[in-house]
Amino acid sequence: MEIRDDLELDRPLAWAPKVNPEKIRRLYMAYASEGITDEEQINDVGYALHARCHSIWCVTDRRCPECTTALDTVKIDKYSCLACSNCGWVIRKRRFVSSYKRKRLVGGSAYPAFKEFLRAFESAKNPQAKMIAIDGLVHAFHGDYQGERARLRRTACISVLEGSDEELKKMLEDLAYGDNVDSRMRETRIEWRRKKTEARKANADYG
């Protein structure tokens, strides 16, 4: 294995930040009122979610941040390191672990939802498909917030989105299909559901 010699073994390692949930709220409101007209807004939200989920994938599966190859444990001098056999990326194992501690970057029980979003968004051929991928992730977060299932759903949210459990719970309930919303959001939701159905059909016809 060839290891790059231009990298400090003990250097800092940064991951994608959490996403501002207000971006998601604005996207849903715009989409329900106008349909898919602003691909830039969809991309802004989608790629931010993708970057965060991609970081979670790299941490959980110990993938190279530069080329996504699985990292190997190697010994360099006296240090235990993680190295990429494909591109030579390398870092001290201790530094890699410390880079994600207390940052909610380990997939946990919600990991399949994060990976499914990555797959769906990366394979999206048009704005409709991107919006469906985003919606799939948002609704994977939403649950009934009762018992063990609720705890796991909230954990999934705060791994990807900024905010407290309660703040995110309220936002997700606004975007989902409950009744505890004002009239504007209720009307928006009805229109969103209609347009989402149309988007799924358009994407199926496209592919």
N, C-alpha and C positions, 0 to 999 in steps of 0.2 A: 504494500500500500504506500503510495506517494503522499506525503503530508506537506501541505504548504508551509513555507518557512516565513511568510510575511504576516502571519497572524499571531498576536499575543495570546498565549494559552489562558491567561487570567483576565482577559479583557471583559468589559461589560457586554451584556447581550440584551437587546431590546425586542419586545414582542408588540404586536398590534394592540392598540388600546381598545377599551370597551366603546360601544357605539352609543351616541346620544339618542335616547328613545324618542325625543321630540321630532327627530328626522323621520322616524317611522310613522308617527302620528300624522305629520304633514303630508307624507307620501300617500297614506290611505285616504286622507281627506281630499287631496287633489285628484287622485285616481277615481274616487267615487263621483266627484262632481264633473270631471272633464274626460274621464277615460284615460287610456294610455297615450298621452300627448307629449310628455316631457321625459324623453329617454335619459336625459342628463340627470334628472332627479332620481329616477330608478337606479341608474348606475351609481350615483353618489351613495345611496343607501346600500345597494347590493354589494358593491365592492368593499365598503366598510365592514359589513357583516362577513363577507368572504375573508377579508384579511384577519379578522378576529378568530373565526372558525378555523382558518388555516393555521394560525398560531397554536390553537388548542390541539389540532391534529399533530403538528410537529412536536409539541411537548409530550403529548400522551403516547405517541408512537416512537418518540425519539428519532425524528427525521431531520435531515440536514436542512437548515433554513434557506440555503441557497439553491439546492437542486432536488430536495425532498427524498433523497436516498436514505435508507435506514442507516443509522449511525452504529458504528462498532466501538466496543470498549478496547482501548489500546493503552500501552504503557509508554510514556515518553519521559525519559530521564527517570525520575522517581515518582512521577505524577500519573494518576489514573485519568485518562482523557477519553473523550468521545470524538471519533473521526469518521469522515466520509470517504468511502473507498472510491467514489466516483469523481469528486472534484477536489478532494484533499482538504476540505474544511475541517477545522479541529478546534476544540476548546477543552479546558479542564472540566472533568465531570462535576466537580464541586461547584464550579461557576455556572454550569448549565442548570443544575438543580436550584441554586440560589436565585437564578434569573426568573423563575416562575413561582417561587414560594409566596403564599398569601396573595396571589394575583388571580386565582380561580382559572387557571389555564389547564388543569387536568380534566379530561372529558367526563369522567364519572358516568352515572347512569344515563345522562343525556347525550353521551358521545355518539350513538347511532344517528340522532337527529342532526347533530353538527355535520357528520360525514355525509348524510343524505343531502343536506343543503349544498355542501361543496360540490357533490356530484351533479345535482340538478342545476345549480347556477352555472357551473363550468360548461355544461352541455346545452345551455339555453341558446336558441338560435335567433331569438327576437325579444323585444321588450315584454311581450305577453308572457313568454316562458320565464323571463327573469322575475317578473312580478309574481308569478305562480310559485317560483322557488322561494322568494322572500316570504310570501304568505304561508307557505308550508312550514317554514322555520318559526314564524310568529305563532302559528296555531299549534305547533309542537310544544311551545312554551305554555300555552294556555290550558288550564285544567279546572277542576271544580274547587281547588284550594281547600280540600278537606283530607285529613288523615295523611298517610305516608305519601300518597301520590302528590298531594299538594306540596309537601316539603321538597320533593324531588323536582317538581316543576319550577318552583321558585329558585332553587339552586341553578337550574338550567338558565333561567333568565339573567341572573346576576353574574353568570359567567361571561355573558356576551353584551349585556346592556348596562349602562350607567344607572344608578339610582338604588334606593332601598327596596326591600321586598314589597312593602306596602305601596310604594309609588308605582312599581312595575305591575303589581297586581291590578291596581286601578286602571292603568293604561291598557293592559291586556283585556280586561273586562269591557272597556270602552270599545276596543277593536273587535271583540268577539260577539257573541250572540245572546248575551244576557239582556235583562230588562232595566237594569239600574243605570240608565243613561238619560241625558236630556234629549229633547225632541230632535235637535239638529243631528246629534250623533246617531239616533235611531234611524232617521231618514237616510243618513249617509250609509249606514250599515246595510239597509235594504238595497240601496243602489249599488253598493260595493258587491253584494252577493250576486246581483244580476250581472254586473260587468265581469265578475270573476268567472261566471259560467260562460259568458261570451268569449272571454280570453282563452279558456281551456279549449273551446271548440275551434277558435281561430288557430291556436297553436297546433291542434291535432290536424287541421286542414293543411297547415303550412308544412308539417313534417310528413 
